[in-house]
Amino acid sequence: MALSGVEIFKLLPKTNCKKCGQPTCLAFAMKLAQRQATLDACPDVSEEAKKILGEASAPPVRPITFGSGDKAVKMGEETVLFRHDKKFVNPCAFALEIKDTLSEDEIGKLCGQVMSSEIDRVGQKLRIDAIALSNVSSDAGKFEAAAKVIAAKAAGVPVIISTENPQAAEAAAKLFAGQKPIIYGVNSSNAEAMANVAKAHKASLGVYAQGLEELSALTEKVKALGIEDMVIDSGARRAKDVIESNTLIRRAAVKKNFKPLGYPVINFMQREDSLHEALVAIAGITKYASIIVLSSVEKWKNLVLFTLRQNVYTDPQVPMQVEQKIYKIGEPAPEAPLFITTNFSLTYFIVSGEIENSRVPCRLAVMDSEGLSVLTAWAAGKFTASKIAQFIQESGIENEVSHKELIIPGYVAILSGAIEDKLPGWKITVGPREANAIPAFLKTRAA
């Protein structure tokens, strides 16, 4: 059972040292009780208290690292049902299924799609995160051969070893030793053998059952065998069942602190129709999946799923932002126009998109406004003449252009005179109020 704030407080040092970032030990205890802080923030807590509080302060969904190195995926660690309560912590991972019945060339081609799937959006690297190797052949030899191709063609990509055969799991797992794979296919009949394979190769287990009651009993059995890191599958495959099952699992973990279901969820979304698959995957993204297994990774589908995942897993209280810097759009020459705007990601994408549509190479100065849009940033004192002038001066852009003209958003035309005062020698031009007028504005300037 979760401890109350007062019960936690009794186990703390009560020194009010503020090392944890809170004004008092009682305040820290309340944060722990609400799962808004972690025990390791208190450097003076006793070992005895750690043992007692460790379980109570742990997130209701167990954190797990899948894979290793710079492609490792963190899962779990979630503490809320709704992102507006706090935020969702670790974005779900997308995995492409590769069947061991495919030829070496076909497997290599699919590995190539995974390796080339990465895109940059708002400064974040988004990609297909993992490969799920399925033992469709039921042949341990074919499974091992397919695993060898993946190990060679997709080095470093986290791998799900999907088989109910412990011998096949052993043959594949040894190829990914030290890379923290997930061995999926654990059921009540093979749990002990699979646990032994996982221990030998430092892998997590994927536990599969039909229904939540059977799943709960199975996770307890696997835990008793010495395996702590698991992902769980209730057997739900239809969108309706995925939503219902995933919601019940998260609610049991977060609201009831029910440990047998306090693990990341894996959902298998493969469909023959790619659009149908994307729609079902969307249900998993929005309703608590930690791993979503797909049968194909077309670029259009990736973009849809990446964008939704990124939106769901951002902090709703912190606007999405892009990096402050001077962006080159096209191949701008020294005489190319220089625009300025704020670093709210939506503003950046709209403005840069319209500049691209104009086919006129330009420079776009994006200034840090804490993620606020132009008018909001101006009203909040984040997009002022003095700050704009300081940014332009410190950016070094004066050394890259053959002119001293800065085009500001039309909505802040009132700033033009003040900016000219702060930037001696610069001409401040008032641009369009709306971004969709930029192409016509640039065309008029060129005429």
PyMOL commands that set and color helices and strands:
alter all, ss='L'
color gray80, all
select helices_A, chain A and resi 5-9+25-33+39-41+47-57+69-71+104-115+140-153+166-176+191-201+212-224+239-256+259-261+274-286+299-312+345-358+374-379+385-395+397-399+410-422+435-446
alter helices_A, ss='H'
color red, helices_A
select strands_A, chain A and resi 64-66+73-75+93-99+119-121+124-126+130-134+159-162+182-186+204-208+230-233+266-268+291-294+325-329+338-342+362-367+405-408+427-430
alter strands_A, ss='S'
color yellow, strands_A
deselect
rebuild
show_as cartoon
